[in-house]
Amino acid sequence: MPKTYIHIHHLALREFITRVFKSLNVPVDEAALAADVLAYSDEHGIDSHGVARLKTYFDLLKAGRVNPRPKLKVIREKHAVATIDGDNGLGLVVGPKCMDLAIEKTHQHGSGSIAVCNTNHYGAAGYYPLMAVKEDFIGLSMTNTTKGVAPFNGKEKMLGTNPVAFAFPSFKEPEVVIDFASSTVAYGKVEIAQREGEKVPLGWCLDKNGRPTSSPDEMIDDGALLPLGSTKEGSGHKGYCLAGAVDILCAVLSGANWGPFATPFAINSSMPEIQVGKGIGHFFTAWDIEGFRDLTDFKKSMDHWIVTMRNAEAVEGAAKVLVPGDPEREAYSIRMKEGIPIHPIIMGQLKTISRSCNVPLPL
């Protein structure tokens, strides 16, 4: 990691983010909630979805593109399922509240599913199923996002990175957390490469003419990411199908904007000329394990599964086989001791926000 990175204590960073949101007319409890979602990413090494995104949220709130005080509304409800209108609020606030509702329904019915429309970018998908794990439930979250991914055999941006996340409780071992984009990588990974002045692997993205490129600049300049799998040989059609399923569950089902009509996250992006719904969409589900199997037996079996996977023989050049969630836990352990590393470009953005909001930046 470059020596120019500045490290900030995780609690100080949380307090800074909270105060920035408060200065933008977000209620104090919701400002803390939004900060918790962002801080989760930075604390767990998911640098593409943490404080690096604060400037975009700041710009959207300042421009009036996002409602700082949303009033969530139940549009439709039937037993264990419901659709919620997020009132154009921060996804960082709407998301946790809707996952809470899915968990509440799971306590009542054994499972609960919530579709959400009229919402915005909700941070790292993995944050939400972990809320269910705290209740000894299995959790699922997904969201559609701004168009940035070409469909299989296409060169035009038609879908978002559309991530999916699951979390499963265990007994003595750490929980399993599976969080991945349906594109080759998250858009933020390309932005990180751009900040570092690095190339990206061929197969990640296309330039604006539909040609494969390793240049982050060419991809960001109206190029497109590829779906998970990239090519026909890599089964890119499967990533495309997964992205489509997320788009349908999050947006078509809820009444949000889907595919190329999804509301853009970047402040300098113009709104699509056609709106087929309201905002973007999320989808949350929780399952009560006790409805399927004795909870303790399941959690002990999860431990067995985890240990078995970790003990698998690694290929030459790999230190060991990891379980989903291991890299994030390792990053968390390091960052709790050393602080959160902030790239100089992001630090410059935070200083600008600090001056604008009159909120001191902890250095």
N, C-alpha and C positions, 0 to 999 in steps of 0.2 A: 504493500500500500504506500503511495507517495507520502513523503515527509510533510508535504504542504497541507495534509488533512488536519483539521482542528477537531479535537475531541471535546464533547460536551456531556456532562453528567446526565444520565437518562431522566432523572427527576426534574432537573433544571430545564431540560428540553420540553418535557411534558408541561411544565408550568408556563413556559414561553408560548407554546402552541395554544394552550387554554386562554391565555390573556389576549393573544392576537384574535382569536375567535370572539371573545367577549367584546373587544373593541369594535368588532364588526356587527354588533347588535345581536349576536347569538346568546341566548340565555345561559347563565353560568353553568347549570347542570349539563346542558347540551354541549356547551363549549368543552367541558371536561370529557364528555363522552366522545366527541369528535377527536380530541387530543389523544384519548386512549387508543382509538383505532389507528391513528397515524403512528403513535409511539410504538405500538405493537410491531409494526413493520420495521422501524429503525432498530428496535431492540433485538429483533430476530434476524437481522441481516438482509431484510427485503428492502434494499435501498431504493428500488424503483417506485415504491408505493408509500414511502414515509414522508419525512419533512421536505423531501425534494419536490413533493406535490403541493406544499403549502402555498407557494406563490400563485398557483393556478386557482386554488380555492379562494385565496385573498382577492385575486382579480375578479373572479366571478361574483363574489359577494359585493365588492365595491361597485361593480357595474350594474348591480341589480338583476343579474342573470339567475341568481339562486336566492331563494327565500330564506332569510336567517331565522325565522320563527314559524316553521310550518305547523299546521294543524292536520294531523293525519286523519283520514276518513275511511271508514269501511264502506266499500262500494258494493260488495256482494259477500255473502257468508252462508255456508252450509256445513254445520257440524264441525268437522276437523279441518276445513279449508276456508280460505277467505282471500279476497283481493282488496288491497289497500291503495288509496291515492296518497302519495307522499307530499302533495302540496308544493312541489318543486323545491323541497328542502335539500339540505346537504345529505348526500347518501351516507355520510359518516354518522349521521344522526338517525335518519330514516331506517337504515339497515339494522342497527342494533335493536331499535324498538320493534321492528317487524320480526326479527329473530326471536325476541322475547315473546311475541304473540304466538309464534310457531311452537315454542317451548310450553307456553301456557296451555295450548290446545293439546299438546302431547300428554301433559299431566291429566287432562280431562278424557281424552279419547284414545290414547295409545300412540297416536301420531298426529302431526299437525303440519300443514303446508300453507305457506303464504306467498301469493304472487303480488308484486308491487309495480305500480306505474307512477309516472310523474315524479321521478326521483332523479338523482344524479350519481356521479362516480362515488363508489362506496369503499375505496381503499383496497386492502388485501383481502381476497376472498376467504382465506384461511382463518381470519379472526372470528367469523360467525359460527361455524360448526363447533369451535372450541367452547362457545357459550353453552351449547347443548351438552358437551362432554362434562361440564361442571355439574350437570344434573344427572349424570350417568346415562345420558341418551347418546345415540348416534346422530350426528348433525351433517347437514348438506347446505351449501350455499352456492349460488351462481348469479352472474349478472351479464347482461349484454352491454356493449360499450360502443363508443364512437367508431365509425367505419375506419378500418386501417388494414384489413386483411383481404387478399384476393381469394375468390372461391377457387376450388380445384379446376385447373385448365383455364382460369381467367387471369387477367392482368389488372382489372379495375377493382378498387377497394369497394367491397360490398358488405363485409361483416366486421364486427369488432374482434378483439382478442378473446372475448367471451370466456372468462375463467370459470372453473369448477373447483369446489373444495369439499372434502369429506373429513370428518374427524371421528375416531373410534376410541372409547375409553379402554383402559387396561387395568391390571391388578397392581403389580409391583413395577412393571416396566412403564416408561413414559408413553403417553397416548400416541396413536398413529394419526398424523395430519397429512393429508394429501391435497395439494393446492397447485394447480397448473392451468396455464392458458391453453386454449384450443388452437392457438397459432404456434408457430415454431418457438417463439419466445414472447414474453411480454414486451409491449412497445417501449416501456421504460428501460429495458435492457439495451435497446438500440441507442436511446438517449444517453445512457451511461457510457457506452462506447464512444459516442460523439464527444462527450465531455472529456474523456481520457485521450482523445485523438487516436483511437484504435480502429482497426478494421473489424468487421463481423464475419463469421463464417459464411461462405457461399451456401445457399440453401435456406438462409433466414429470410431473405427479402428480394424484392424486385425494384428496379428504378421506374421512373414515370413512363418509360416506353415498354415496360413489361419484360425487361432483360434482367437476369440474375445479377446481383451486385453485392460487393462486400463493403461498400461505402455507406456508413450511417447517413451522411449528408444526402446522398442520392436517394436513399429510401425515404428520409424525412421530407425531401423536396417532391412531394406528391407521388412517391413510390408506394409500395405495399408490402406488408409482411405476407408470408406464405402460411397456409394452414399446417397444423402439426403433421409431420411426416414429409412435408415439402413437395416431394415428387411422386410420380406414379410408382417408381421402384420403392420409394419409402412409405407408400400407402398414404399419400397426402389426402386422398379422398376420405379417409377415416377422420382426419382432423377437421375437414370441411363439414362432414356429417355431424360431428360432435358440436362444432360451432353453430350449426343450424339448429340442433336440438336445444342448445342453450338459448339461442335467439327466440325460438318459439315458446319455450317455457317462461322465459322472463318477459318477453315483449308482446308476442301475439296473444298469449293467454291472458295477460294482465291488461292489455289495451295501451301499452307503451309504443314508442316508435321502434321499429325493427330494422335490421339490415342497414342499408345506406341512408335511411331516414333518421337514424338515431341522433339524438342531440349531441353536438360536439362538446368535448371537455375543455379544449383549449380556447382561451378568450379571444384569440385572433382568428378563429375559424368561424366562417359564416354559417348561419343556420340553414339547413336544407330547405329548398324552395317548397317541398312537399312535406307535410306532417301527416303521418298515418295514425298517430296516437298522441300520448302525453309523456314527455320526458323519455328517460330510458327505464328499464325494468330490472327487477331482481326476483329471485325465487329462493325461498328458504323452506327447509323441511327438517323435522326431528322425529326420531323413532324411539319408543320406549322398549328397551331390550327385553324387559320382563314379559312383554307380550309375545316374545318369540322363544325365550330361553331363560333359565335362571341367571340372574345378573352376575353373581359371583363365578359361576361356571363359565360364562362367556368371557369375563375379564381374565380368568386364568388361562382360558384357551387363547386369548389374544396375546398373553405373555409368551405362551408356547409358540405361537405364530411368529412373534417378533424375534425371539431367540433363535428359532430355526432359520429365519431369513438372514439374520446377522452372522450365523455360523456357516452359511453357504461359502464354498470356496470361491475366492475372488480371481478374476482374470489377471494375467501378467500385467504389471504396471499399476494395478489398483491396490490400495492399502487394505480395503475391506469392503464388504457389502453393507450398504446403509439401509435403514428403514425410513420411510417417509416421515419427515419431521426432524431427523437427526441433524442435518446441516443447520437448521434454524436454532436448534437447542445449543449446538456448539457456538454459534454466533452470539446467542443470548448470554452464555456463560462468560465469554470474552468481554462483551460490551458492558456487562454489569460491573466489571472490574476496571475496564479501560475507558469507558464512556462511548458515546456514539460518534463515529467518525463522520465529519462533514466535509464534503468536497469544496474546494475554494469557490467554484461557481455558485454552488448552493449557499455557501456562507455569504457571498455577495448579495444574493436574493434576500436572505434572512436579515441582513443589515438594512437593506432598503425597506423591508416590511417593518422592522423595528423603528426606524425613523418615522415612517408614515403613521404608525399606530401609537407612537410614543410608548412602546413597550420595550424595556431594556433587554438586550440579548445577552444571555449568560456566557461569558468567555473566561 
